Amino acid sequence: MKIGIIGAGNIGGNLTRRLTALGHDVSVANSRGPETLAALVEETGATAVTASEAARGAEIVVVTVPLKNVPDLPAGFLDGAAEGFAVIDTGNYYPRERDGRIAAIEDEGLTESRWTELRIGHPVIKAFNGTYAQDILDRPRPAGDPERLALPVAGDDAAAKEKVRLLIDELGFDSVDAGGIDDSWRQQPDTPVYGLREGVDAVTKALGAASPERPEGFRG
Ligand SMILES: NC(=O)c1ccc[n+]([C@@H]2O[C@H](COP(=O)([O-])OP(=O)(O)OC[C@H]3O[C@@H](n4cnc5c(N)ncnc54)[C@H](OP(=O)(O)O)[C@@H]3O)[C@@H](O)[C@H]2O)c1
């Protein structure tokens, strides 16, 4: 499958590693330009491109940049993606350490992924946001393995969500349907499921135990 990854850091780099190893055709971009991705290209066989080019022909586009950088993504960067493509949003809002205060999230109560959707002009599927980047490399397990971890997945587009859940399964993880993007506060930072390394039952329980109130440490 053709997959575009925008962001080549902890998460984007490791998704590039695993998805190329699985045989996918991966294009990857960062902010500084394709020439700065030579080492990742050499290691994985992915194609380094600009952010404007990463989505071209892609069935799945992964947006995995710090939240504060989402508004910097080039206009029209999703133009030219394959019909029915899905966008995975791995983002989290860290107002104090990284992103600065975003009023639409804190005052208007938008979920972090709804805010991202509005910035990029396309629905997203929220996934991997509570997954340790290293676990993408270290913790894949075959289906049915009792040690297999489960990831919560939220999104409003059922077909896109299914496409992403199948990819997660291929990557070696189970997934739990965490509802729509308005429900995705259940998997934001500092919720019980965030960073939880457990299977389907515990992840389902943790999603149910979340509080809609934004934790103090995640207010700007
Ligand atoms: N680290 C984790 O374990 C983890 C786990 C789950 C979720 N997340 C979330 O996933 C997102 C990415 O996290 P990360 O840790 O992978 O970030 P990171 O290591 O800081 O990497 C960020 C990447 O985004 C790129 N980038 C920034 N602005 C860009 C732009 N305008 N166009 C194209 N690329 C751009 C950077 O490129 P340059 O280096 O060239 O600037 C870099 O490759 C964050 O929202 C984070 O909270 C992280």
The ligand as a MOL file (V3000), in Angstrom:
LIG
                    3D

  0  0  0     0  0            999 V3000
M  V30 BEGIN CTAB
M  V30 COUNTS 48 52 0 0 0
M  V30 BEGIN ATOM
M  V30 1 N 7.2880 10.3560 21.1010 0
M  V30 2 C 6.3340 9.5090 21.3930 0
M  V30 3 O 6.5790 8.4300 21.9540 0
M  V30 4 C 4.9160 9.8290 21.0110 0
M  V30 5 C 3.9620 8.8570 21.2430 0
M  V30 6 C 2.6670 9.0490 20.8210 0
M  V30 7 C 2.2960 10.2390 20.2240 0
M  V30 8 N 3.2200 11.2240 20.0360 0 CHG=1
M  V30 9 C 2.7500 12.4740 19.3990 0
M  V30 10 O 2.9870 12.3650 18.0010 0
M  V30 11 C 3.3960 13.6350 17.4810 0
M  V30 12 C 4.8160 13.4900 16.9390 0
M  V30 13 O 5.6580 13.1360 18.0200 0
M  V30 14 P 7.1920 12.7270 17.8530 0
M  V30 15 O 7.6770 12.4150 19.2190 0
M  V30 16 O 7.3350 11.7380 16.7650 0 CHG=-1
M  V30 17 O 7.7830 14.1380 17.3820 0
M  V30 18 P 9.3130 14.5190 17.0890 0
M  V30 19 O 10.2210 13.3830 17.4000 0
M  V30 20 O 9.5400 15.8560 17.7170 0
M  V30 21 O 9.3210 14.7040 15.4950 0
M  V30 22 C 8.5240 15.6700 14.8810 0
M  V30 23 C 8.6910 15.5260 13.3910 0
M  V30 24 O 7.7650 16.4400 12.7670 0
M  V30 25 C 8.4530 17.1140 11.7440 0
M  V30 26 N 7.7880 18.3860 11.4440 0
M  V30 27 C 7.5880 19.4550 12.2540 0
M  V30 28 N 6.9500 20.4260 11.5790 0
M  V30 29 C 6.7460 19.9620 10.3220 0
M  V30 30 C 6.1610 20.5180 9.1640 0
M  V30 31 N 5.6220 21.7390 9.1650 0
M  V30 32 N 6.1680 19.7680 8.0230 0
M  V30 33 C 6.6980 18.5260 8.0050 0
M  V30 34 N 7.2610 17.9430 9.0970 0
M  V30 35 C 7.2860 18.6670 10.2350 0
M  V30 36 C 9.8550 17.2970 12.2800 0
M  V30 37 O 10.7350 17.6080 11.2220 0
M  V30 38 P 12.1010 18.4220 11.5120 0
M  V30 39 O 12.8860 17.5930 12.4700 0
M  V30 40 O 12.7210 18.5280 10.1550 0
M  V30 41 O 11.6660 19.7450 12.0710 0
M  V30 42 C 10.0890 15.9040 12.8700 0
M  V30 43 O 10.4770 15.0020 11.8780 0
M  V30 44 C 3.2900 14.6120 18.6460 0
M  V30 45 O 2.0350 15.2650 18.6550 0
M  V30 46 C 3.4380 13.7210 19.8590 0
M  V30 47 O 2.8420 14.2910 21.0130 0
M  V30 48 C 4.5200 11.0250 20.4080 0
M  V30 END ATOM
M  V30 BEGIN BOND
M  V30 1 1 1 2
M  V30 2 2 2 3
M  V30 3 1 2 4
M  V30 4 1 4 5
M  V30 5 2 4 48
M  V30 6 2 5 6
M  V30 7 1 6 7
M  V30 8 2 7 8
M  V30 9 1 8 9
M  V30 10 1 8 48
M  V30 11 1 9 10
M  V30 12 1 9 46
M  V30 13 1 10 11
M  V30 14 1 11 12
M  V30 15 1 11 44
M  V30 16 1 12 13
M  V30 17 1 13 14
M  V30 18 2 14 15
M  V30 19 1 14 16
M  V30 20 1 14 17
M  V30 21 1 17 18
M  V30 22 2 18 19
M  V30 23 1 18 20
M  V30 24 1 18 21
M  V30 25 1 21 22
M  V30 26 1 22 23
M  V30 27 1 23 24
M  V30 28 1 23 42
M  V30 29 1 24 25
M  V30 30 1 25 26
M  V30 31 1 25 36
M  V30 32 1 26 27
M  V30 33 1 26 35
M  V30 34 2 27 28
M  V30 35 1 28 29
M  V30 36 1 29 30
M  V30 37 2 29 35
M  V30 38 1 30 31
M  V30 39 2 30 32
M  V30 40 1 32 33
M  V30 41 2 33 34
M  V30 42 1 34 35
M  V30 43 1 36 37
M  V30 44 1 36 42
M  V30 45 1 37 38
M  V30 46 2 38 39
M  V30 47 1 38 40
M  V30 48 1 38 41
M  V30 49 1 42 43
M  V30 50 1 44 45
M  V30 51 1 44 46
M  V30 52 1 46 47
M  V30 END BOND
M  V30 END CTAB
M  END
